[in-house]
Amino acid sequence: MEVCRHHHDEVPKFMNQIKFLEPTTFAEASALLVEHGDEAKVIAGGVSVTLMLQQKLIAPSVLVSLGRIGGGDFIRRESDGLHIGALAILHDLERSQSVREFCPSLAHAFSVVGNVRVRNQATLGGNLSAADYAADPPAMLTALGAHIQALGPDGTREIALDEFFLGFYTTALQPTEVLTEIIVPAWPRASYQKFLSLSAEGRPCLAVGVAADFDSGNECKDLRIAVGAAVETPQRVTEAEAMARGSILTDELVAAIAEEYSQRLDPLTDVRGSAWYRREMIRVFVKRALDEVRNGNR
Ligand SMILES: Cc1cc2nc3c(=O)[nH]c(=O)nc-3n(C[C@H](O)[C@H](O)[C@H](O)COP(=O)(O)OP(=O)(O)OC[C@H]3O[C@@H](n4cnc5c(N)ncnc54)[C@H](O)[C@@H]3O)c2cc1C
């Protein structure tokens, strides 16, 4: 059982003016968000939130900390897939035997986030809710067809990750909802490719997640490819995925799918690379991920 290690015993000075509330259940957290409205901000591991506070990008008068909610960091295999509590921290997830057995590529995607100090503090719920485009887990989990559970004043609802990321730093969560759980379906094969253009501990220039299923004759039964970090939200090109279904992934077909992804997506330009460069890299890394899954990578 993973242990919750993100208590906020030492509150930084700039937070002295902020009321720090510590509910012990998700329902209580949501009720506090209802009570305090626009004044409140959820804080989980605090990796993004403390930076936003420091840079004065946000100025909440109330922080609703999820750090004292018990049992919110579980990792559990169930019949419909792997269930991960929103408070599970990335470092525990990358090392978890359950995650590694369930999907080694998913464990890999967690292990390449930033650096060990970040992963020791960051929760998966926080990583997804932050909806930072330059991230790793969102692309991999979108490829795997994961969905999340959100708890709000009207109860619980499920949101597919395909519909969760709405834009830069924006998700489908209501301001009064908290993300409580991530559910990941099982896939026989998968691959995660992080492309870094700056430092080895940096955020991705490009993130490619692939999930695939093949029949005994090695014909592709199902394929999902999600590209993140180079675009605003993780994106799939369903027409290109469909090209694989019912076919053997030959060199030509892999190249054609990679080309479709490269042409159809509209990459952005930032410090990690230009749109032109990213388009080139999408072709390279979609091909690399497809090569891995056709060779049996999990
Ligand atoms: C130096 C550095 C390098 C990094 N490199 C990478 C990288 O390579 N790849 C990558 O993927 N990420 C990277 N990150 C981002 C990091 O992974 C995220 O900041 C972290 O995962 C956020 O999780 P947290 O638990 O700290 O969330 P917090 O900072 O506590 O919260 C983040 C956001 O989510 C909201 N929130 C948190 N939990 C919930 C919840 N359960 N329900 C609803 N809303 C919630 C908060 O209100 C806030 O808006 C990096 C960050 C830093 C500082």
The ligand as an ORCA input file, in Angstrom:
! r2SCAN-3c Opt
* xyz 0 1
  C      10.990     21.436    -12.545
  C       9.725     20.768    -13.026
  C       9.793     19.833    -14.044
  C       8.642     19.188    -14.482
  N       8.750     18.266    -15.495
  C       7.646     17.599    -15.895
  C       7.729     16.607    -16.909
  O       8.800     16.326    -17.464
  N       6.598     15.937    -17.253
  C       5.387     16.193    -16.651
  O       4.408     15.525    -16.951
  N       5.291     17.149    -15.704
  C       6.371     17.850    -15.313
  N       6.269     18.796    -14.339
  C       4.935     19.120    -13.797
  C       4.603     18.269    -12.599
  O       4.523     16.910    -12.968
  C       3.261     18.762    -12.080
  O       3.463     20.070    -11.565
  C       2.725     17.892    -10.976
  O       2.434     16.602    -11.473
  C       1.466     18.466    -10.393
  O       0.998     17.580     -9.397
  P       0.764     18.105     -7.910
  O       0.197     16.976     -7.140
  O       1.982     18.736     -7.388
  O      -0.383     19.182     -8.207
  P      -0.621     20.627     -7.582
  O       0.483     21.540     -7.929
  O      -1.009     20.508     -6.168
  O      -1.929     21.015     -8.433
  C      -1.851     21.190     -9.834
  C      -3.207     21.701    -10.362
  O      -4.194     20.706    -10.266
  C      -5.234     21.069     -9.349
  N      -5.475     19.820     -8.607
  C      -4.547     19.031     -8.004
  N      -5.100     17.892     -7.589
  C      -6.418     17.948     -7.928
  C      -7.507     17.048     -7.781
  N      -7.344     15.833     -7.229
  N      -8.715     17.436     -8.230
  C      -8.874     18.643     -8.837
  N      -7.884     19.526     -9.029
  C      -6.658     19.173     -8.584
  C      -4.693     22.234     -8.544
  O      -5.710     23.106     -8.145
  C      -3.777     22.890     -9.574
  O      -4.520     23.662    -10.485
  C       7.387     19.475    -13.885
  C       7.323     20.418    -12.853
  C       8.461     21.075    -12.423
  C       8.368     22.087    -11.315
*
